[in-house]
Each structure stands twice: as C-alpha cells, then as structure tokens.
C-alpha cells in the first residue's frame, strides 16, 4: 500500500516502486490536474457576451462602460451584441450564446413561467419610459374616445402601457379606443402626423421628435407612479452559480457608467451618438437629461412591486403569472454586495465633488 501525495521539491518515488506503477500514477495525476484546470477554465469566461435589443438611451450605460474602459478596469473582456427583439435576446441567453441580457423583466418572467432559469440581476430603469403624444386638437385622454392610439406591436410594452392608461380613464381598448400597430419609433410619429392614428405611445426620443413636428405631449407615464422593471440585466441562475466574480465586476462597471452619464454629459452624448448613429445632437442631449434626471436609478435594486406590474402584463398570455410570487424572479444579492463594499457611497462622493 502507498499514498499518492503532492510531492515537495526533492522528493522521489519509492525505490521499490515498479516502473509500470509509476506510469499509472503519473497518468492519473496528470488526468486529475487537467480535470481541475478544465473546471477552472469552464468557470471563467475569456470573453463575457452581453446582448441588447435596441439602440436607445436605456442601453447607454453598457456602451459608456465599454467606451470608458470600465470593463477592462475590472478584468473583463466584454463582447456587446445588438440583437433586435427582446425575445430573441432571451432565447440567445437560454441557449448560452450570451451570458447577460440587457432587457426589461417582461421577457425574462415569461420564459421563467415556462420553466426556464432566467433571473433579473439588476434594474436600471424602474418605471415606464413612455409618453403619450397626440395631434394638436387632442387636449386630454377622453378626447380619444372613438379614435385610435398607435403602439409598436401587440403584446409589446407600448401595448401594455396604452391599455393601462385607458383603464385608468375608464376606457376599454379596442372598444372605446382602437389600438393600431405602427412598428414603433419614428413610424408612430408619422402615423399621428398623417392621421392614421390620433395619438401614440412612444419613448422620450419619440416625444422630443414629435414636438419638433407639432405634436402634443399628453401624458408622461412616469407621472402615473407605476413601478415597472422597464430596463435592466438578466442572466441564467445556472451561469451565475459559477460566475460570481464576473457578475459582480460586470455590474460594478455598469454602475460606474451610470454615474459617468450623470456627471459627464458631453462624453455620454458623444458615445450615444456614435453607437446609436443619431445625427441630431440636441435630441440626444435632451433625452440624456430626461434619463439621468428622471428615469435612471443609481443602484439597480429590483423590487417586488416592479415585477408585480410585469406579472400583470404577462398574465394576459400566461395565466400562471396571476399566482406567481414576484420575489422568485429577482436576484438582488449582487447589488447588495456592491453596496456593502462601498461602491455606491464612493460613487456618490465622487459625483458631489464634480
């Protein structure tokens, strides 16, 4: 009998150990070392892959973190992928084509209710980032009775927002007010201007562009006080289990980028124009002011109330959402850890000094 030990420098094989046994021991020792090494490499990504579904201001913290080298500062090499459509981004996440998804909570909750293991690890925009704009003759919501509101697509966030707004004014979608798909973006403004619809749900950029062509802002959805996980980050629980440090560092870099957006508007404007390919600097500047002043939250906590609104949205197609627990879709421990380590206190101090 003999024991295999990690040898110290100068130690030798026992004199009476046959060469065949030495070969076997060496083989299995090498095999064990390679197994350990492969496991270590499996738990460490050479490149972190993150995808986002649109070229709007909500995605700006990701771009700014990359442009300011915040990822490399924390030892991460990040590949950013633009994949149109949030559902496609989530499918890429579930198939391990990407590691993090920069999306709202709705598509994450929807796939989880079908058995997936996605989870929201941070929320950067905790309210509805929409406006209702309309033709000049529309003075109030009630004026839309018998008329039409433009939305992006049925089942989208703009569709849900329009239905919530009508409900608050005791109007029923597609009975009192028609909902018409416009695809969203500038197409909504065109539909309003040409009379195809009399109002439309759009983003802050759409609202600012609409005002330039004579449309009226009717409602800022943030003023309705509806908590909603509009934008944030998601990952698979199975991925998080083996990539704790990468996730902490990823969110650390994004958090620094949010504070950079607030403190350094010229730099942020240049980055947004470059990535989103927006020529109108004034629109970017105005939208950036809205985001940093009214929409972005500095610490990415996700609350049950935010997810409860999402569950109500998802319940229209997935009845299981009616009885789901919002806490099951939230993972706040990374943000809690960063806060406990003093990151946000440090960032606040730096911000106040500028």
C-alpha positions as CSV (number, residue, x, y, z in Angstrom):
1,X,0.0,0.0,0.0
2,X,1.1,3.5,-0.7
3,X,-0.3,7.1,-0.8
4,X,-0.2,9.5,-3.7
5,X,0.8,12.9,-2.4
6,X,1.6,16.2,-3.8
7,X,5.4,15.9,-3.9
8,X,7.7,18.5,-2.5
9,X,10.8,19.6,-4.3
10,X,13.4,16.9,-3.9
11,X,11.0,14.1,-3.1
12,X,11.5,10.9,-5.1
13,X,9.5,7.8,-6.0
14,X,9.9,4.9,-3.5
15,X,12.9,2.8,-4.5
16,X,10.9,-0.4,-4.8
17,X,8.0,1.0,-6.8
18,X,7.8,-0.8,-10.2
19,X,8.1,1.5,-13.3
20,X,4.6,0.3,-14.5
21,X,3.0,1.6,-11.3
22,X,4.9,4.9,-11.6
23,X,3.5,5.3,-15.1
24,X,0.0,4.6,-13.9
25,X,0.3,7.1,-11.0
26,X,1.7,9.7,-13.3
27,X,-1.1,9.2,-15.8
28,X,-3.9,9.6,-13.2
29,X,-2.2,12.5,-11.5
30,X,-1.9,14.3,-14.9
31,X,-5.6,13.4,-15.6
32,X,-6.7,14.9,-12.2
33,X,-4.7,18.1,-12.8
34,X,-6.2,18.5,-16.3
35,X,-9.7,18.0,-14.9
36,X,-9.1,20.6,-12.3
37,X,-7.8,23.0,-14.9
38,X,-10.6,22.4,-17.3
39,X,-13.1,23.1,-14.5
40,X,-11.4,26.3,-13.6
41,X,-11.4,27.4,-17.2
42,X,-15.1,26.4,-17.5
43,X,-15.9,28.7,-14.6
44,X,-14.0,31.6,-16.1
45,X,-15.0,33.3,-19.3
46,X,-12.3,34.6,-21.5
47,X,-14.9,36.9,-23.0
48,X,-18.2,37.9,-21.5
49,X,-21.0,38.2,-24.0
50,X,-23.9,40.6,-23.5
51,X,-26.7,41.5,-25.9
52,X,-29.2,44.3,-26.1
53,X,-32.3,44.7,-28.3
54,X,-32.4,48.3,-29.4
55,X,-30.3,51.4,-30.0
56,X,-32.0,53.6,-27.4
57,X,-30.9,55.6,-24.4
58,X,-31.8,52.7,-22.0
59,X,-28.8,50.8,-23.4
60,X,-26.4,53.7,-23.0
61,X,-24.8,52.5,-19.7
62,X,-23.5,49.4,-21.5
63,X,-21.9,51.5,-24.3
64,X,-20.4,54.0,-21.9
65,X,-18.9,51.3,-19.7
66,X,-17.2,49.9,-22.7
67,X,-16.0,53.3,-24.1
68,X,-14.7,54.4,-20.7
69,X,-12.8,51.1,-20.3
70,X,-14.6,50.3,-17.1
71,X,-14.9,46.6,-18.1
72,X,-11.2,46.3,-18.7
73,X,-10.5,48.0,-15.4
74,X,-12.2,45.1,-13.5
75,X,-10.5,42.5,-15.7
76,X,-13.4,41.7,-18.1
77,X,-13.3,41.4,-21.8
78,X,-16.8,42.1,-23.0
79,X,-18.3,41.5,-26.4
80,X,-21.5,43.5,-27.0
81,X,-24.1,42.2,-29.4
82,X,-27.0,44.1,-30.9
83,X,-29.8,41.6,-31.4
84,X,-33.2,43.2,-32.4
85,X,-36.1,42.0,-30.4
86,X,-36.0,41.2,-26.6
87,X,-37.5,37.7,-27.1
88,X,-34.6,36.8,-29.4
89,X,-32.1,38.2,-26.9
90,X,-33.6,36.0,-24.2
91,X,-33.6,32.9,-26.4
92,X,-29.9,33.6,-27.0
93,X,-29.4,33.8,-23.3
94,X,-31.2,30.4,-22.7
95,X,-29.1,28.7,-25.4
96,X,-25.9,30.0,-23.8
97,X,-25.0,32.1,-26.9
98,X,-24.7,35.1,-24.5
99,X,-24.0,35.5,-20.8
100,X,-26.1,38.6,-19.9
101,X,-29.1,40.2,-21.5
102,X,-29.8,43.9,-21.2
103,X,-33.6,43.8,-21.3
104,X,-36.7,44.6,-19.3
105,X,-38.1,42.0,-16.9
106,X,-41.1,41.0,-19.0
107,X,-39.4,38.5,-21.4
108,X,-37.4,37.1,-18.5
109,X,-40.5,36.5,-16.4
110,X,-42.4,35.0,-19.4
111,X,-39.7,32.3,-20.1
112,X,-39.4,31.6,-16.4
113,X,-43.1,30.8,-16.2
114,X,-42.5,28.3,-18.9
115,X,-39.7,26.6,-16.9
116,X,-36.5,28.5,-17.8
117,X,-34.0,29.6,-15.1
118,X,-33.5,33.2,-16.1
119,X,-33.5,35.9,-13.4
120,X,-33.3,39.7,-13.2
121,X,-30.0,40.7,-11.5
122,X,-30.5,44.5,-11.7
123,X,-33.0,47.1,-12.9
124,X,-31.6,50.4,-14.3
125,X,-35.0,52.0,-15.2
126,X,-37.7,51.3,-12.6
127,X,-40.6,53.0,-14.3
128,X,-42.4,53.2,-17.7
129,X,-40.2,55.1,-20.1
130,X,-43.1,56.2,-22.3
131,X,-45.1,59.2,-23.3
132,X,-48.5,59.6,-24.9
133,X,-48.3,62.2,-27.7
134,X,-51.1,63.3,-29.9
135,X,-52.3,65.6,-32.6
136,X,-52.7,69.3,-31.6
137,X,-56.5,69.0,-31.3
138,X,-56.3,66.2,-28.7
139,X,-56.4,68.0,-25.4
140,X,-57.0,65.1,-22.9
141,X,-57.3,61.3,-22.9
142,X,-61.1,61.4,-23.1
143,X,-60.8,63.2,-26.5
144,X,-59.5,59.9,-27.9
145,X,-62.8,58.1,-27.5
146,X,-63.8,56.7,-30.9
147,X,-60.3,57.4,-32.2
148,X,-57.0,55.4,-32.3
149,X,-53.7,55.2,-30.5
150,X,-50.6,53.9,-32.2
151,X,-48.5,51.3,-30.4
152,X,-45.3,49.4,-31.5
153,X,-46.7,45.9,-31.7
154,X,-49.5,43.9,-29.9
155,X,-48.1,42.3,-26.7
156,X,-45.3,44.9,-26.5
157,X,-44.6,47.3,-23.6
158,X,-46.2,50.1,-25.5
159,X,-49.4,48.0,-26.0
160,X,-49.5,47.2,-22.2
161,X,-48.8,50.9,-21.3
162,X,-51.7,52.1,-23.6
163,X,-54.1,49.6,-22.0
164,X,-53.1,50.6,-18.5
165,X,-53.6,54.3,-19.3
166,X,-57.0,53.7,-20.9
167,X,-58.1,51.6,-18.0
168,X,-57.2,54.4,-15.6
169,X,-59.5,56.7,-17.6
170,X,-62.3,54.1,-17.7
171,X,-61.9,53.4,-21.4
172,X,-61.6,50.0,-22.9
173,X,-59.0,49.2,-25.5
174,X,-60.4,48.3,-28.9
175,X,-63.9,49.2,-27.8
176,X,-63.7,52.8,-26.8
177,X,-60.3,53.5,-28.4
178,X,-58.7,51.4,-31.1
179,X,-55.0,50.3,-30.8
180,X,-53.2,50.2,-34.1
181,X,-49.7,48.7,-34.7
182,X,-47.2,51.2,-36.1
183,X,-44.0,49.2,-35.5
184,X,-42.9,52.0,-33.2
185,X,-40.1,54.6,-33.3
186,X,-40.4,57.4,-35.8
187,X,-43.2,55.4,-37.6
188,X,-45.5,56.3,-34.7
189,X,-45.0,60.0,-35.2
190,X,-45.6,59.6,-38.9
191,X,-48.8,57.7,-38.2
192,X,-50.0,60.5,-35.9
193,X,-49.0,63.3,-38.3
194,X,-50.7,61.7,-41.3
195,X,-53.9,61.0,-39.3
196,X,-53.7,57.2,-39.3
197,X,-53.9,57.4,-35.5
198,X,-54.7,60.4,-33.4
199,X,-52.2,59.7,-30.6
200,X,-49.3,57.2,-29.9
201,X,-47.3,55.7,-27.1
202,X,-43.6,56.4,-27.7
203,X,-40.3,56.8,-25.9
204,X,-38.7,60.0,-24.8
205,X,-36.8,60.4,-28.1
206,X,-40.1,59.9,-30.0
207,X,-41.8,62.5,-27.8
208,X,-39.0,65.0,-28.4
209,X,-39.0,64.4,-32.1
210,X,-42.8,64.6,-32.1
211,X,-42.8,68.0,-30.5
212,X,-40.5,69.2,-33.3
213,X,-43.2,68.4,-35.8
214,X,-46.0,70.0,-33.9
215,X,-47.4,67.1,-31.8
216,X,-48.5,67.5,-28.3
217,X,-47.3,65.7,-25.1
218,X,-50.4,64.4,-23.3
219,X,-49.0,62.0,-20.7
220,X,-45.7,61.1,-19.2
221,X,-46.2,57.6,-17.9
222,X,-43.6,58.1,-15.1
223,X,-46.1,60.5,-13.5
224,X,-48.6,57.7,-13.1
225,X,-46.4,56.2,-10.4
226,X,-46.4,52.7,-11.7
227,X,-43.4,50.7,-10.6
228,X,-42.1,48.7,-13.6
229,X,-38.8,46.9,-14.4
230,X,-38.5,48.6,-17.8
231,X,-34.8,48.0,-18.3
232,X,-32.2,46.0,-16.6
233,X,-30.0,42.9,-16.7
234,X,-30.7,39.2,-16.7
235,X,-28.7,36.0,-16.6
236,X,-29.3,32.3,-16.1
237,X,-29.1,31.1,-12.5
238,X,-27.0,28.2,-13.6
239,X,-24.5,30.7,-15.1
240,X,-24.5,32.9,-12.0
241,X,-23.7,29.9,-9.8
242,X,-20.2,29.5,-11.4
243,X,-19.5,33.2,-12.3
244,X,-20.0,35.2,-9.1
245,X,-16.9,37.4,-9.5
246,X,-17.6,38.1,-13.2
247,X,-21.2,39.2,-12.4
248,X,-20.1,41.5,-9.5
249,X,-17.5,43.1,-11.8
250,X,-19.9,43.4,-14.7
251,X,-22.4,45.2,-12.5
252,X,-19.7,47.3,-10.9
253,X,-18.6,48.6,-14.4
254,X,-22.2,49.3,-15.4
255,X,-22.8,51.2,-12.1
256,X,-19.8,53.4,-12.8
257,X,-21.1,54.1,-16.3
258,X,-24.4,55.3,-14.9
259,X,-22.6,57.8,-12.7
260,X,-20.5,58.8,-15.6
261,X,-23.7,59.5,-17.6
262,X,-24.8,61.8,-14.9
263,X,-21.5,63.6,-14.3
264,X,-20.1,63.8,-17.9
265,X,-22.9,64.7,-20.4
266,X,-20.5,65.7,-23.3
267,X,-18.7,62.3,-23.1
268,X,-22.0,60.5,-22.8
269,X,-23.5,62.4,-25.7
270,X,-20.6,61.5,-28.0
271,X,-20.8,57.8,-27.1
272,X,-24.6,57.7,-27.7
273,X,-24.4,59.5,-31.0
274,X,-21.6,57.2,-32.1
275,X,-23.2,53.9,-31.2
276,X,-26.9,54.8,-31.9
277,X,-25.9,56.7,-35.0
278,X,-28.0,59.7,-34.1
279,X,-27.1,62.9,-36.0
280,X,-29.3,65.3,-34.1
281,X,-27.2,66.2,-31.1
282,X,-29.9,68.3,-29.5
283,X,-32.3,65.3,-29.3
284,X,-29.6,63.2,-27.6
285,X,-28.8,65.9,-25.2
286,X,-32.4,66.5,-24.2
287,X,-33.1,62.7,-23.9
288,X,-29.9,62.3,-21.8
289,X,-31.2,65.0,-19.4
290,X,-34.5,63.2,-19.1
291,X,-32.8,59.8,-18.5
292,X,-30.3,61.0,-15.9
293,X,-32.8,63.3,-14.1
294,X,-36.0,61.2,-14.2
295,X,-35.5,57.6,-15.2
296,X,-32.2,56.0,-14.3
297,X,-31.8,54.7,-10.8
298,X,-28.2,54.7,-9.5
299,X,-28.4,51.5,-7.6
300,X,-30.0,48.7,-9.6
301,X,-32.4,47.2,-7.0
302,X,-35.4,45.3,-8.3
303,X,-38.5,45.5,-6.1
304,X,-41.4,43.0,-6.0
305,X,-43.7,45.9,-6.9
306,X,-41.8,46.3,-10.2
307,X,-42.2,42.6,-11.0
308,X,-45.8,42.6,-9.9
309,X,-46.6,45.0,-12.7
310,X,-44.7,42.8,-15.1
311,X,-46.7,39.8,-14.0
312,X,-49.9,41.6,-14.7
313,X,-48.6,42.3,-18.2
314,X,-47.5,38.7,-18.8
315,X,-50.8,37.3,-17.3
316,X,-52.6,38.3,-20.5
317,X,-50.9,35.4,-22.3
318,X,-49.7,33.3,-19.4
319,X,-52.4,32.7,-16.8
320,X,-49.8,31.2,-14.4
321,X,-48.5,34.8,-13.8
322,X,-51.6,35.6,-11.8
323,X,-50.5,33.4,-8.9
324,X,-46.7,33.8,-9.2
325,X,-44.5,35.3,-6.5
326,X,-42.6,38.4,-7.7
327,X,-39.6,37.5,-5.5
328,X,-39.0,34.4,-7.5
329,X,-37.8,36.4,-10.4
330,X,-35.4,38.7,-8.6
331,X,-31.7,38.3,-7.6
332,X,-30.6,41.4,-5.7
333,X,-27.6,40.0,-3.9
334,X,-25.0,41.3,-6.3
335,X,-26.2,44.9,-5.9
336,X,-26.4,44.4,-2.1
337,X,-22.8,43.1,-2.1
338,X,-21.6,46.1,-4.2
339,X,-23.4,48.5,-1.8
340,X,-21.9,46.7,1.3
341,X,-18.4,47.1,-0.2
342,X,-18.9,50.8,-0.5
343,X,-19.1,51.2,-4.3
344,X,-22.2,53.4,-4.3
345,X,-21.0,55.5,-1.4
346,X,-17.7,56.1,-3.3
347,X,-19.5,57.0,-6.5
348,X,-21.8,59.4,-4.7
349,X,-18.9,61.2,-3.1
350,X,-17.1,61.5,-6.4
351,X,-20.3,62.8,-8.1
352,X,-20.8,65.5,-5.4
353,X,-17.2,66.7,-5.9
354,X,-17.8,67.4,-9.6
